Amino acid sequence: MSDVVDAHGLVETEYDKGNYIGHLKAYLKRLWKKWVNAVLADFDSTGSSPAGRWPRRPGSLHEDR
């Protein structure tokens, strides 16, 4: 195992489980906000939902008749 660690230059960190989970939650929250803002900006610029522009599957329950 130490060969793998040495080959990749890996070093021990001060992360424990709580710190890692906190870091991960903060990252996912930033990612989620960025995605939501992009979707809302697209919605505002087109006046319609991005989902409304996606092609519909044949036989879909939401198919226009």
C-alpha positions as CSV (number, residue, x, y, z in Angstrom):
1,M,0.0,0.0,0.0
2,S,2.8,2.4,0.8
3,D,4.1,2.1,-2.8
4,V,0.8,3.5,-4.1
5,V,0.9,6.3,-1.6
6,D,4.5,7.2,-2.4
7,A,4.0,6.8,-6.2
8,H,1.2,9.4,-6.2
9,G,2.7,11.7,-3.6
10,L,-0.2,11.3,-1.3
11,V,0.0,12.9,2.2
12,E,-2.0,12.6,5.3
13,T,-4.6,15.3,6.0
14,E,-6.2,16.7,9.1
15,Y,-9.7,15.7,7.8
16,D,-11.8,13.6,10.1
17,K,-15.2,12.4,9.2
18,G,-17.0,15.5,10.5
19,N,-14.7,17.9,8.7
20,Y,-15.0,16.0,5.4
21,I,-18.8,15.8,5.6
22,G,-18.9,19.6,6.3
23,H,-16.7,20.3,3.4
24,L,-18.7,18.1,1.1
25,K,-22.0,19.6,2.1
26,A,-20.7,23.2,1.5
27,Y,-19.4,22.2,-1.9
28,L,-22.7,20.5,-2.9
29,K,-24.7,23.6,-1.7
30,R,-22.6,25.9,-3.9
31,L,-23.0,23.5,-6.8
32,W,-26.8,23.3,-6.3
33,K,-27.1,27.1,-6.1
34,K,-25.1,27.5,-9.3
35,W,-27.3,25.0,-11.1
36,V,-30.5,26.6,-9.9
37,N,-29.4,30.1,-10.9
38,A,-28.5,28.8,-14.4
39,V,-31.9,27.2,-14.8
40,L,-33.7,30.3,-13.5
41,A,-31.7,32.5,-15.8
42,D,-32.6,30.3,-18.8
43,F,-36.2,30.4,-17.8
44,D,-36.2,34.2,-17.5
45,S,-34.4,34.7,-20.8
46,T,-36.8,32.4,-22.8
47,G,-40.0,33.0,-21.0
48,S,-40.6,29.2,-20.8
49,S,-39.3,26.3,-18.9
50,P,-36.3,24.5,-20.4
51,A,-38.2,21.3,-20.0
52,G,-40.8,22.7,-22.3
53,R,-38.3,22.8,-25.1
54,W,-37.2,19.1,-24.8
55,P,-38.5,16.7,-27.3
56,R,-41.4,14.6,-26.1
57,R,-41.4,10.8,-26.2
58,P,-44.0,9.2,-28.4
59,G,-46.8,8.0,-26.3
60,S,-46.0,10.3,-23.4
61,L,-48.8,11.2,-21.0
62,H,-48.0,14.9,-21.6
63,E,-48.2,14.6,-25.4
64,D,-50.2,17.4,-27.0
65,R,-53.2,16.0,-28.8
